């Protein structure tokens, strides 16, 4: 008797009373709504499950106190109308350290005016020295034409003479009567590349301070503590600086990274156009679930263009592309975290309950509306 009374009283708390099967009415419209609501529930459940399986990224912002780090600049830029022989890559920073004609980690790849590769093997040097004469004495020491220094006492190639002139701060020209350049066919190579393009790619490692790097035609050298590009040395002063920034980033890639300049196509509507990019670099760390931490950077950029038409250029007036970057004092930290399972269950319950309730309301509205219309039609026939 106790058990019967207990279960009888327990049934009073049932919030889900059941109707008899004899009083249930099943309709085709109800079946269609059930199928549609089931499909919607499945899609929303799958979407919620995929979202749950992804990691949550929690951002934080704090002052950057890191010291003594290097800034790695990854680049891949296509010059559509400037040959590799004409391009010089220079980098400098506000600490006074200058790296002139940086090419130890930069490669140049020749392409024709349609974008097809001329040579599949990238070259570290801007000009390939090719000798067509008999092998020379490897122990020879040829003249630097007055530009000898303590470090450079012999100039056996045209590039050696050019480097000696650069260190002296002298302007170098292919029209000089230099035997090494005649032997290396420098003029011929330059004329061949007048109608070519060039892909510049690789990376630079610079001090982690504000600075700039640029890619421009001309022979670069320092004169009276001033960085100068002499374009007369290569026989022409007009260049089409149209280019495509295939990739530009600062540091390692991290998940979800967005590089604003990737894929940017810039067209020079006039010759001797300078493209200037002002880049704000934000130090960034990305901590993964496995404990690995990536120290990298993200950036924003603004662009400016200016046209120059003179023949001898310094930094203030030079056709080419310039990147001036400065570092933000703040650092962004991204941390991967797993999403809460209880939030996933809450979302699933909300999906199932919400769709079921809305479908029930819609089915009830549809059923009662059809019954009301049917009764009016029966009354009309009876009258």
DODRENDO-741254 format. One line per field, with one value per residue (C-alpha): residue in three letters; z, x, y. Coordinates in nm, 3 decimals. Layout:
BEGIN
aa ALA / ...
c3 Z / ...
c1 X / ...
c2 Y / ...
//
This chain:
BEGIN
aa UNK / UNK / UNK / UNK / UNK / UNK / UNK / UNK / UNK / UNK / UNK / UNK / UNK / UNK / UNK / UNK / UNK / UNK / UNK / UNK / UNK / UNK / UNK / UNK / UNK / UNK / UNK / UNK / UNK / UNK / UNK / UNK / UNK / UNK / UNK / UNK / UNK / UNK / UNK / UNK / UNK / UNK / UNK / UNK / UNK / UNK / UNK / UNK / UNK / UNK / UNK / UNK / UNK / UNK / UNK / UNK / UNK / UNK / UNK / UNK / UNK / UNK / UNK / UNK / UNK / UNK / UNK / UNK / UNK / UNK / UNK / UNK / UNK / UNK / UNK / UNK / UNK / UNK / UNK / UNK / UNK / UNK / UNK / UNK / UNK / UNK / UNK / UNK / UNK / UNK / UNK / UNK / UNK / UNK / UNK / UNK / UNK / UNK / UNK / UNK / UNK / UNK / UNK / UNK / UNK / UNK / UNK / UNK / UNK / UNK / UNK / UNK / UNK / UNK / UNK / UNK / UNK / UNK / UNK / UNK / UNK / UNK / UNK / UNK / UNK / UNK / UNK / UNK / UNK / UNK / UNK / UNK / UNK / UNK / UNK / UNK / UNK / UNK / UNK / UNK / UNK / UNK / UNK / UNK / UNK / UNK / UNK / UNK / UNK / UNK / UNK / UNK / UNK / UNK / UNK / UNK / UNK / UNK / UNK / UNK / UNK / UNK / UNK / UNK / UNK / UNK / UNK / UNK / UNK / UNK / UNK / UNK / UNK / UNK / UNK / UNK / UNK / UNK / UNK / UNK / UNK / UNK / UNK / UNK / UNK / UNK / UNK / UNK / UNK / UNK / UNK / UNK / UNK / UNK / UNK / UNK / UNK / UNK / UNK / UNK / UNK / UNK / UNK / UNK / UNK / UNK / UNK / UNK / UNK / UNK / UNK / UNK / UNK / UNK / UNK / UNK / UNK / UNK / UNK / UNK / UNK / UNK / UNK / UNK / UNK / UNK / UNK / UNK / UNK / UNK / UNK / UNK / UNK / UNK / UNK / UNK / UNK / UNK / UNK / UNK / UNK / UNK / UNK / UNK / UNK / UNK / UNK / UNK / UNK / UNK / UNK / UNK / UNK / UNK / UNK / UNK / UNK / UNK / UNK / UNK / UNK / UNK / UNK / UNK / UNK / UNK / UNK / UNK / UNK / UNK / UNK / UNK / UNK / UNK / UNK / UNK / UNK / UNK / UNK / UNK / UNK / UNK / UNK / UNK / UNK / UNK / UNK / UNK / UNK / UNK / UNK / UNK / UNK / UNK / UNK / UNK / UNK / UNK / UNK / UNK / UNK / UNK / UNK / UNK / UNK / UNK / UNK / UNK / UNK / UNK / UNK / UNK / UNK / UNK / UNK / UNK / UNK / UNK / UNK / UNK / UNK / UNK / UNK / UNK / UNK / UNK / UNK / UNK / UNK / UNK / UNK / UNK / UNK / UNK / UNK / UNK / UNK / UNK / UNK / UNK / UNK / UNK / UNK / UNK / UNK / UNK / UNK / UNK / UNK / UNK / UNK / UNK / UNK / UNK / UNK / UNK / UNK / UNK / UNK / UNK / UNK / UNK / UNK / UNK / UNK / UNK / UNK / UNK / UNK / UNK / UNK / UNK / UNK / UNK / UNK / UNK / UNK / UNK / UNK / UNK / UNK / UNK / UNK
c3 0.000 / 0.081 / -0.259 / -0.444 / -0.248 / -0.308 / -0.684 / -0.701 / -0.533 / -0.744 / -1.067 / -0.962 / -1.032 / -1.398 / -1.607 / -1.929 / -1.917 / -2.195 / -2.402 / -2.510 / -2.855 / -2.946 / -2.905 / -3.110 / -3.462 / -3.708 / -4.028 / -4.339 / -4.262 / -3.915 / -4.066 / -4.309 / -4.024 / -3.819 / -4.101 / -4.167 / -3.797 / -3.768 / -4.055 / -3.898 / -3.561 / -3.723 / -3.912 / -3.607 / -3.388 / -3.637 / -3.654 / -3.274 / -3.258 / -3.510 / -3.314 / -2.993 / -3.152 / -3.250 / -2.998 / -2.832 / -2.883 / -2.586 / -2.663 / -2.409 / -2.435 / -2.231 / -2.255 / -2.461 / -2.239 / -2.464 / -2.532 / -2.773 / -3.027 / -3.404 / -3.641 / -3.929 / -4.242 / -4.492 / -4.839 / -5.186 / -5.435 / -5.812 / -6.019 / -6.354 / -6.553 / -6.373 / -6.440 / -6.157 / -6.267 / -6.183 / -5.838 / -5.515 / -5.171 / -4.880 / -4.513 / -4.225 / -3.877 / -3.636 / -3.436 / -3.720 / -3.845 / -4.222 / -4.432 / -4.789 / -5.079 / -4.852 / -5.050 / -4.824 / -4.756 / -5.054 / -5.389 / -5.728 / -6.001 / -6.359 / -6.540 / -6.879 / -6.940 / -6.935 / -6.595 / -6.712 / -6.560 / -6.768 / -6.529 / -6.279 / -6.050 / -5.828 / -5.786 / -5.474 / -5.676 / -5.891 / -6.185 / -6.293 / -6.374 / -6.684 / -6.833 / -7.201 / -7.208 / -7.116 / -6.748 / -6.562 / -6.304 / -5.970 / -5.786 / -5.990 / -5.827 / -6.066 / -6.018 / -5.839 / -6.032 / -5.726 / -5.501 / -5.310 / -4.937 / -4.649 / -4.698 / -5.078 / -5.237 / -5.553 / -5.794 / -6.024 / -6.139 / -6.235 / -5.916 / -5.711 / -5.870 / -5.811 / -5.443 / -5.401 / -5.553 / -5.323 / -5.014 / -5.125 / -5.181 / -5.550 / -5.825 / -6.043 / -6.411 / -6.671 / -6.914 / -6.722 / -6.904 / -6.672 / -6.812 / -6.567 / -6.675 / -7.041 / -6.972 / -6.775 / -7.047 / -6.794 / -7.053 / -7.257 / -6.954 / -6.858 / -7.208 / -7.208 / -6.888 / -6.990 / -7.089 / -6.808 / -6.464 / -6.136 / -5.834 / -5.509 / -5.222 / -4.901 / -4.560 / -4.375 / -4.011 / -3.864 / -3.518 / -3.346 / -3.371 / -3.610 / -3.953 / -4.324 / -4.618 / -4.984 / -5.326 / -5.599 / -5.920 / -5.922 / -5.767 / -5.393 / -5.199 / -4.910 / -4.975 / -4.696 / -4.456 / -4.701 / -4.865 / -5.243 / -5.548 / -5.872 / -6.162 / -6.423 / -6.352 / -6.518 / -6.823 / -6.765 / -6.512 / -6.599 / -6.457 / -6.433 / -6.065 / -6.093 / -5.861 / -5.674 / -5.306 / -5.302 / -4.934 / -4.657 / -4.291 / -3.982 / -3.803 / -3.811 / -3.927 / -3.667 / -3.701 / -3.822 / -3.924 / -4.160 / -4.365 / -4.513 / -4.807 / -4.934 / -5.294 / -5.334 / -5.694 / -5.737 / -6.082 / -6.163 / -6.401 / -6.465 / -6.478 / -6.178 / -5.919 / -5.556 / -5.352 / -4.980 / -4.725 / -4.364 / -4.150 / -3.783 / -3.641 / -3.332 / -3.142 / -3.096 / -2.912 / -2.983 / -2.720 / -2.840 / -2.635 / -2.645 / -2.469 / -2.779 / -2.800 / -3.125 / -3.098 / -3.405 / -3.520 / -3.697 / -3.872 / -4.025 / -4.322 / -4.507 / -4.859 / -5.033 / -5.388 / -5.529 / -5.869 / -5.928 / -6.259 / -6.179 / -6.267 / -5.943 / -5.633 / -5.258 / -5.008 / -5.046 / -5.413 / -5.557 / -5.772 / -5.615 / -5.315 / -4.958 / -4.636 / -4.326 / -4.014 / -3.649 / -3.353 / -3.118 / -2.745 / -2.676 / -2.730 / -2.816 / -2.670 / -2.810 / -2.600 / -2.727 / -2.490 / -2.519 / -2.523 / -2.224 / -2.258 / -2.044 / -2.288 / -2.567 / -2.384 / -2.315 / -2.681 / -2.792 / -2.547 / -2.667 / -3.029 / -2.971 / -2.738 / -2.949 / -3.280 / -3.121 / -2.962 / -3.273 / -3.490 / -3.244 / -3.253 / -3.631 / -3.655 / -3.411 / -3.607 / -3.934 / -3.794 / -3.631 / -3.936 / -4.168 / -3.930 / -3.922 / -4.300 / -4.334 / -4.097 / -4.290 / -4.613 / -4.458 / -4.331 / -4.673 / -4.837 / -4.577 / -4.633
c1 0.000 / 0.286 / 0.449 / 0.123 / 0.056 / 0.414 / 0.405 / 0.057 / 0.178 / 0.496 / 0.293 / 0.153 / 0.498 / 0.499 / 0.552 / 0.503 / 0.147 / 0.073 / -0.241 / -0.402 / -0.313 / -0.684 / -0.691 / -0.379 / -0.424 / -0.139 / -0.134 / 0.084 / 0.164 / 0.280 / 0.499 / 0.657 / 0.722 / 0.878 / 1.116 / 1.214 / 1.269 / 1.476 / 1.700 / 1.738 / 1.824 / 2.086 / 2.250 / 2.257 / 2.387 / 2.667 / 2.756 / 2.765 / 2.980 / 3.233 / 3.249 / 3.308 / 3.594 / 3.779 / 4.006 / 3.912 / 4.163 / 4.194 / 4.371 / 4.565 / 4.746 / 5.047 / 5.369 / 5.649 / 5.956 / 6.154 / 6.517 / 6.791 / 6.566 / 6.603 / 6.323 / 6.281 / 6.128 / 5.989 / 5.921 / 5.824 / 5.780 / 5.746 / 5.875 / 5.703 / 5.925 / 6.261 / 6.530 / 6.722 / 7.048 / 6.909 / 6.765 / 6.948 / 6.813 / 6.918 / 6.822 / 6.899 / 6.772 / 6.762 / 7.055 / 7.285 / 7.361 / 7.342 / 7.331 / 7.394 / 7.298 / 7.155 / 7.147 / 7.289 / 6.938 / 6.765 / 6.727 / 6.642 / 6.466 / 6.449 / 6.114 / 6.006 / 5.750 / 5.470 / 5.564 / 5.727 / 6.053 / 6.365 / 6.590 / 6.451 / 6.753 / 6.739 / 7.058 / 7.184 / 7.372 / 7.205 / 7.436 / 7.568 / 7.935 / 7.996 / 8.340 / 8.383 / 8.762 / 9.009 / 9.049 / 9.248 / 9.519 / 9.336 / 9.625 / 9.604 / 9.549 / 9.399 / 9.368 / 9.079 / 9.157 / 9.253 / 8.970 / 9.182 / 9.116 / 9.255 / 8.983 / 8.981 / 9.324 / 9.241 / 8.951 / 8.935 / 8.575 / 8.353 / 8.151 / 8.472 / 8.549 / 8.192 / 8.211 / 8.545 / 8.398 / 8.096 / 8.313 / 8.511 / 8.187 / 8.264 / 8.006 / 8.039 / 7.942 / 7.939 / 8.086 / 8.415 / 8.705 / 8.730 / 8.879 / 8.696 / 8.358 / 8.445 / 8.540 / 8.222 / 8.002 / 7.823 / 7.676 / 7.539 / 7.370 / 7.213 / 7.077 / 6.932 / 6.740 / 6.589 / 6.264 / 6.263 / 6.106 / 6.233 / 6.102 / 6.276 / 6.219 / 6.378 / 6.416 / 6.611 / 6.714 / 6.750 / 6.770 / 6.434 / 6.414 / 6.240 / 6.398 / 6.339 / 6.435 / 6.387 / 6.425 / 6.519 / 6.719 / 7.066 / 7.405 / 7.393 / 7.682 / 7.748 / 7.880 / 7.942 / 7.735 / 7.448 / 7.290 / 7.283 / 7.161 / 7.339 / 7.116 / 7.346 / 7.578 / 7.333 / 7.268 / 6.904 / 6.704 / 6.346 / 6.188 / 5.837 / 5.809 / 5.478 / 5.493 / 5.299 / 5.357 / 5.306 / 5.394 / 5.522 / 5.536 / 5.745 / 5.842 / 5.692 / 5.341 / 5.077 / 4.720 / 4.471 / 4.738 / 4.635 / 4.902 / 4.739 / 4.979 / 4.968 / 4.848 / 4.857 / 4.906 / 5.042 / 5.056 / 5.279 / 5.088 / 5.405 / 5.773 / 5.998 / 5.724 / 5.815 / 5.583 / 5.618 / 5.467 / 5.441 / 5.418 / 5.320 / 5.459 / 5.291 / 5.492 / 5.279 / 5.306 / 5.088 / 5.067 / 4.936 / 4.762 / 5.071 / 5.273 / 5.457 / 5.492 / 5.548 / 5.718 / 5.619 / 5.460 / 5.154 / 5.124 / 4.906 / 5.009 / 4.935 / 5.057 / 5.182 / 5.306 / 5.527 / 5.683 / 6.045 / 6.204 / 6.565 / 6.867 / 7.069 / 6.882 / 6.923 / 6.678 / 6.446 / 6.392 / 6.421 / 6.188 / 6.127 / 5.944 / 6.020 / 5.906 / 5.937 / 5.846 / 5.814 / 5.744 / 5.450 / 5.540 / 5.246 / 5.245 / 4.949 / 4.933 / 4.701 / 4.638 / 4.465 / 4.209 / 3.958 / 3.594 / 3.376 / 3.178 / 2.899 / 2.860 / 2.836 / 2.559 / 2.377 / 2.395 / 2.266 / 1.973 / 1.890 / 1.896 / 1.677 / 1.434 / 1.408 / 1.351 / 1.105 / 0.904 / 0.894 / 0.800 / 0.521 / 0.381 / 0.395 / 0.229 / -0.046 / -0.110 / -0.123 / -0.352 / -0.603 / -0.607 / -0.684 / -0.960 / -1.119 / -1.114 / -1.256 / -1.547 / -1.633 / -1.637 / -1.868 / -2.104 / -2.110 / -2.203 / -2.472 / -2.640
c2 0.000 / 0.236 / 0.186 / 0.245 / 0.565 / 0.681 / 0.631 / 0.780 / 1.095 / 1.097 / 1.104 / 1.443 / 1.598 / 1.483 / 1.797 / 1.599 / 1.456 / 1.206 / 1.194 / 0.871 / 0.744 / 0.748 / 1.126 / 1.197 / 1.327 / 1.285 / 1.494 / 1.510 / 1.874 / 1.772 / 1.501 / 1.753 / 1.999 / 1.717 / 1.623 / 1.986 / 2.058 / 1.739 / 1.848 / 2.194 / 2.039 / 1.816 / 2.104 / 2.329 / 2.046 / 1.974 / 2.344 / 2.364 / 2.048 / 2.185 / 2.510 / 2.311 / 2.114 / 2.434 / 2.600 / 2.925 / 3.205 / 3.437 / 3.770 / 3.974 / 4.307 / 4.412 / 4.613 / 4.456 / 4.416 / 4.180 / 4.271 / 4.177 / 4.008 / 4.017 / 4.109 / 3.867 / 4.021 / 3.769 / 3.903 / 3.791 / 4.075 / 4.067 / 4.358 / 4.332 / 4.572 / 4.594 / 4.336 / 4.172 / 4.340 / 4.683 / 4.612 / 4.685 / 4.587 / 4.807 / 4.798 / 5.035 / 5.110 / 5.401 / 5.265 / 5.368 / 5.018 / 5.008 / 4.696 / 4.803 / 4.578 / 4.309 / 3.988 / 3.715 / 3.582 / 3.743 / 3.570 / 3.712 / 3.519 / 3.647 / 3.652 / 3.781 / 4.057 / 3.798 / 3.660 / 3.335 / 3.218 / 3.279 / 3.092 / 2.838 / 2.867 / 3.178 / 3.374 / 3.547 / 3.807 / 4.068 / 3.998 / 3.662 / 3.681 / 3.473 / 3.450 / 3.364 / 3.369 / 3.101 / 3.012 / 3.273 / 3.224 / 3.168 / 3.342 / 3.661 / 4.002 / 4.255 / 4.628 / 4.802 / 5.121 / 5.321 / 5.194 / 4.941 / 4.920 / 4.719 / 4.459 / 4.464 / 4.463 / 4.268 / 4.308 / 4.007 / 4.058 / 4.349 / 4.297 / 4.323 / 4.662 / 4.773 / 4.674 / 4.853 / 5.169 / 5.142 / 5.117 / 5.419 / 5.610 / 5.654 / 5.644 / 5.336 / 5.333 / 5.061 / 5.313 / 5.320 / 5.158 / 4.859 / 4.542 / 4.313 / 4.450 / 4.409 / 4.051 / 3.981 / 4.137 / 4.357 / 4.595 / 4.306 / 4.155 / 4.487 / 4.543 / 4.191 / 4.260 / 4.595 / 4.422 / 4.166 / 4.147 / 4.010 / 3.820 / 3.914 / 3.672 / 3.555 / 3.714 / 3.980 / 3.972 / 4.320 / 4.472 / 4.494 / 4.872 / 5.109 / 5.123 / 5.083 / 4.870 / 4.940 / 4.786 / 5.028 / 5.050 / 5.198 / 5.146 / 5.221 / 5.368 / 5.605 / 5.952 / 6.205 / 5.991 / 5.994 / 5.690 / 5.745 / 5.554 / 5.640 / 5.542 / 5.691 / 5.399 / 5.161 / 5.374 / 5.476 / 5.678 / 5.582 / 5.269 / 5.130 / 5.037 / 4.845 / 4.547 / 4.280 / 4.211 / 3.835 / 3.808 / 4.029 / 3.927 / 3.993 / 3.674 / 3.325 / 3.247 / 3.163 / 3.024 / 3.283 / 3.532 / 3.812 / 3.991 / 4.305 / 4.340 / 3.981 / 3.977 / 4.357 / 4.474 / 4.828 / 4.986 / 5.283 / 5.509 / 5.710 / 5.624 / 5.690 / 5.636 / 5.576 / 5.356 / 5.414 / 5.176 / 5.288 / 4.976 / 4.953 / 4.628 / 4.483 / 4.217 / 3.906 / 3.577 / 3.274 / 2.999 / 2.661 / 2.394 / 2.172 / 2.442 / 2.563 / 2.943 / 3.133 / 3.472 / 3.670 / 3.997 / 4.130 / 4.465 / 4.733 / 4.947 / 5.269 / 5.351 / 5.663 / 5.727 / 6.002 / 6.066 / 6.167 / 6.260 / 6.352 / 6.144 / 6.127 / 6.018 / 6.008 / 5.861 / 6.161 / 6.101 / 5.753 / 5.541 / 5.203 / 5.063 / 5.167 / 5.004 / 5.220 / 5.026 / 5.112 / 4.886 / 4.920 / 4.933 / 4.701 / 4.325 / 4.105 / 3.755 / 3.487 / 3.177 / 2.863 / 2.712 / 2.430 / 2.528 / 2.436 / 2.110 / 2.252 / 2.540 / 2.283 / 2.096 / 2.422 / 2.514 / 2.171 / 2.188 / 2.537 / 2.419 / 2.113 / 2.289 / 2.602 / 2.425 / 2.180 / 2.462 / 2.679 / 2.380 / 2.289 / 2.642 / 2.649 / 2.305 / 2.410 / 2.731 / 2.543 / 2.272 / 2.507 / 2.735 / 2.444 / 2.321 / 2.667 / 2.695 / 2.343 / 2.425 / 2.741 / 2.543 / 2.279 / 2.552 / 2.711 / 2.383 / 2.314 / 2.650
//
